[in-house]
Structures are given as C-alpha cells and as structure tokens.
Amino acid sequence: MNRPVVAFTSRYGSTRRYATALASRFGTPATKLADLATASEADPLIVLSPLYATRIRGRRRIIRAIRSAPGRAALVVVGMSPTDDPGRATLADALVAASGRAVATFQLRGDFDPTRLGPLDRALMAVLRSRLRKTPDEPAARLILAREPIRFIDESTLDPVVAWANGLTGRET
Ligand SMILES: Cc1cc2nc3c(=O)[nH]c(=O)nc-3n(C[C@H](O)[C@H](O)[C@H](O)COP(=O)(O)O)c2cc1C
C-alpha cells in the first residue's frame, strides 16, 4: 500500500461517516469525489458511494476516478437494503464492468432518516411507499413503510475493506 486515497459522495452523511472512519485508519483525509481531480497518485483508490433509487450515486465520476487510478481500486456501496440483496451486487458489477478494470467491491449498510429528507427525496419516498404498499412483506417495504429512522451504520463493517487495502483479502471482479 503506497498512497491510499479514499473518495466519497454522500447526501445525508452516512457514506461520509464511513469514508472518514476508513481514511482515518490509513492516516489520510477523505476526499469528496467531486473534488478529486484525478486519482493518478492513488494506490489503492477506494471510492464510497450511496444507493439512491436503485442507482449508485455519481456513477460517471466513479468510473472516471477508477480509470485514472494506476493501482488497485475498490468500490464500497452504502445502502439501507440488506448487503446480500442480489440487486446490490448486480449494480456494483455493472459499474465495474463499465470501468473496464478489476475492482474489488464491498457492500455496507447506511442510516436512513425519513424525517430529514429534502423535498425531492420526500416526494420520491412518497411514490415508493405507495408502490410498496402492494408488497408490504418485502424487506425493503417493511423498512420504508415503517417511517422510523433506521440506524445501520456499523464502522466495524469497514474491517474487510481495510484488510483488502492491506493486501489481505477481497472479491475482485
Ligand atoms: C430517495 C432515497 C432513495 C433510496 N434508494 C435506495 C435504494 O434503492 N437502495 C438502498 O439500499 N437504499 C436506498 N436509500 C437509502 C440510502 O442509500 C441510505 O439512506 C444511505 O445511508 C444514504 O447515504 P448518504 O447518507 O451518504 O447519502 C435511499 C434513500 C433515499 C432518501
């Protein structure tokens, strides 16, 4: 590990919290993806990004950053759905395929507070809730219909990412 770079994008702070905690374990600051001009000095590059409406936020910037990184690269996806949700792996794999690089992927769970949403996200959630009322037994439906703040952040789930960065393990696609 030469010069680890931790870059992130975050709307409500969960991914920022993970990125800051991860970067502090390497003794570096976490950088906003939008402020990362190039990752040409990064080795490894670790990008963290949240899921919004079944998309990985900042997809284009992430791909650009991964392509500019000379060494190993990892993508850490943060969402409220269970980490073994196959849809999450599919999204990460599609982004990795589009980057044309071998990238290790990790899935973490973030917080979700329906009382703190901006107007657009509140509107989106209202649409989603009306759809999910038809399938109330799905895990995502139960989480979203409850309208309670969900606290899923667990910084110990960063351990596999640190192990990967140190060259110990990883699922590289
Ligand atoms: C409008 C909206 C859509 C979301 N869509 C998804 C989703 O498709 N899958 C998922 O797992 N989580 C979804 N989430 C939950 C976020 O990924 C989760 O709250 C995450 O912690 C947000 O990260 P951030 O605080 O760094 O922005 C959604 C949240 C909002 C507000």
The ligand as an ORCA input file, in Angstrom:
! r2SCAN-3c Opt
* xyz 0 1
  C     -34.793      8.858     -2.043
  C     -33.979      7.711     -1.486
  C     -33.817      6.560     -2.255
  C     -33.063      5.483     -1.745
  N     -32.909      4.361     -2.504
  C     -32.226      3.298     -2.003
  C     -32.090      2.099     -2.757
  O     -32.525      1.989     -3.900
  N     -31.438      1.046     -2.182
  C     -30.911      1.122     -0.917
  O     -30.349      0.144     -0.434
  N     -31.008      2.260     -0.193
  C     -31.643      3.344     -0.703
  N     -31.756      4.502      0.028
  C     -31.117      4.584      1.341
  C     -29.767      5.266      1.280
  O     -28.879      4.551      0.433
  C     -29.198      5.313      2.708
  O     -30.019      6.152      3.469
  C     -27.753      5.764      2.749
  O     -27.314      5.658      4.094
  C     -27.612      7.185      2.268
  O     -26.255      7.566      2.260
  P     -25.802      9.076      2.467
  O     -26.312      9.498      3.841
  O     -24.325      9.017      2.419
  O     -26.391      9.898      1.366
  C     -32.492      5.581     -0.451
  C     -32.665      6.746      0.299
  C     -33.405      7.811     -0.213
  C     -33.562      9.049      0.625
*
